[in-house]
Amino acid sequence: MRSDKADDEKAFTDEQAKTILIATLATPSHLISTETRAARRWVPWICAYSGARVNEITSLRPTDIQPFGKIWCIIIKLELTKTDNVRRVPIHRHLVEQGFLEFVEQRRRIGLPLFYNPARARGGKNANPQWQKVAERLGDWVRDSLHVVGVAPNHGWRHLFKAVARACRDGPRGRRLHHRSRHRQRQ
């Protein structure tokens, strides 16, 4: 297991997180696709509030957003987790207030994943699915356009979430979030 210090060093600083989150609210260029605009708008917020991995979020379909009692949750699929467990992640109230569930419903009505359009696929390999390319382009946007450097842009949210959880003395949640490879778990 990695040390707390290693996680802290890999996390976004408060200023970096603020820069990214403010940028998500800016009016996007009309030259980028609907899906790219949506990914820039929602993925950083979801990762900031959940500690989920960027690839777990960019792969989401409307059916992955479900109510559990009165709480809306994101269902992280088994094939995307590093722990061989399906995860149910509550959607933060602030995301609901910002209109995330309405966005999900729009995508549900047109029958498309949340952050990519299969019709725009360029015939890539199965080893590099569209949702993974979306995650890579988000990282490029953070690094190249927002000039957030010194942190891996698609991992900084998870490390920041873990650091904040530890600071709040959220022991059980903090322990559950530690990265463990599938190989190590099965031994």
N, C-alpha and C positions, 0 to 999 in steps of 0.2 A: 504494500500500500504506500502511496506517495505521502510525503510529509505535508503538514499544513503549510509550511513555508513555500514549498514547490507550487502548491495550488495558488497561494497568494501572489507569487511571482508571475503566474500564467494568467491571472485574472485581469480584466479591464480595470483601470483606475476609475474612480467616480467620475472624473472629468471626461474620460474616454466614453464611458457608458452614456453620460449626458449628451455628448456630441452626437453619438449614434441615434439615441432616442429622439432628440430634437430633429435630426435630419429625416426621420421617418415621417414626421408630420408636415414636411415641406411639400409644396405642390410639385409633383414629378413632371419630368419632361414628357411631352406628347409623343416623343420618338421611341419611348420604350414600351414594351408589351404590357398588356393588362396584368399578366401573371408576374412579371418582374416588378411592376409597381406594387402589386399586392404583397410580394415577398419582402420588398424593402419596407413596406408599411407595417406588416404584422409580425414577421419572423423575429426581429430583434426584441420586440415587446414580449412575445410568447416565451422566448428563451430567457429573458431577464426575469420573468415572473415564475418560471417553472424549473429552470435548471436543465431543461431538455437539451439534447444535442441538436444542432442546426439541421443535420440530415434527417433526424426523426421528425422535425417539423416540416421541412420542405417536401416530404413525401406524403403529407396528409391529404386525405380525401374527405368530402363532407360526411361520409358515414363513420369517420373516425372521431367525430364530435358528437357526443351523446350525453343525455342527462342521466345522472345517477341520483335518484331521488330528486331533490330540488337543486342539485348542483350540476352544472354542465362540466363535462370532462373531455379531455383529449385522450384517446386510446392510442398508446404507442404500441405498434404491432410487434409481435414476437421476433420476426425476422430482422427488425431494426435495432433491437436492444442488444446490449453487450452482456446481459445477465441471463438470457434465455427465459425471461419473464415478460408477459404482457404487462404494461403499466397503465394505470388510470391516473391522469394528472388533472386536478381541478383547474378550471379556468378562472383566473383572478377576476374579481369584480370590476377592476379598472378596464380590463379588456372588454368585458361585456358592455360597460358604459361607453367605451369608444366605438362600439358597433361591430365587434368581431362576429357575433352570432348572426347579425344581418348579412355580413359578408359571406359567411358559411352558407347561409340559406340561398343567396344569389348563385353561388357555385353549385349548390345542390340542384337548383331549378334548371340550370343549363347542363347538368351532368358532367362536370369537369372537376379534376383535382383542384385543391385550393391554390397551389402555387406554380403549376405548369399545365401546359396544354398538349396532350399526346399528339394532336394533329400537327404540331410544330416540330416533332421529332425529326432529326436529320439522319436517321438510320445508324445511330451509334451502337456501340456494343452493349450487351446486357450487363457487363461488368461496370459500365459507367452510365447508369440510368439518368433520365432527364432531371429528376428531383435532385440528384447529386450535382448535376451541372448548375442548377439553380443555387445550391448552397455555395458552390465555387464562385459564381458570379456575385453573390452577396459578399463573400470575403473580399473579392476584388474591389467592390464598391466601397467597403469600409476602409480598406487599405489605400486605394488609389484616389478615390474622390473625397473621402472624409479625412484622409491623412492620419488615420489611427494606426500607429505602428508600434512595434515592440511586443505585440501580443498576437498569437494566432487568432485571426478574427472569428473563426468558426468554433473556437473553443473557449474564448475569453468569457462568454456568458456563463458557461457551466462552472468554470473555476470561480467566478465572482459570486455566483449563487452559493457555492459550497463555502466560500469564505464568509459570506454574510450569515449563512446558517450556523456556522461555528461561532461567530461573534454573538449570535443571539442565544447561544448555548442550546441549540436545537440538536441535541445529541443523537437521537434515533434517526432523524431525517438526514443529518450530516453523515452518519455512518452508512446509510443506505446509498448515498450518492457517490461513495468512493468507487472509482473505476476498477473493475476486475475483469480480466479477460476471460473468455469462455474456456480457454485451455486451463487456466488456473482453477476455475471453479470445479471442473470435472475431475481433478486429481484427488 
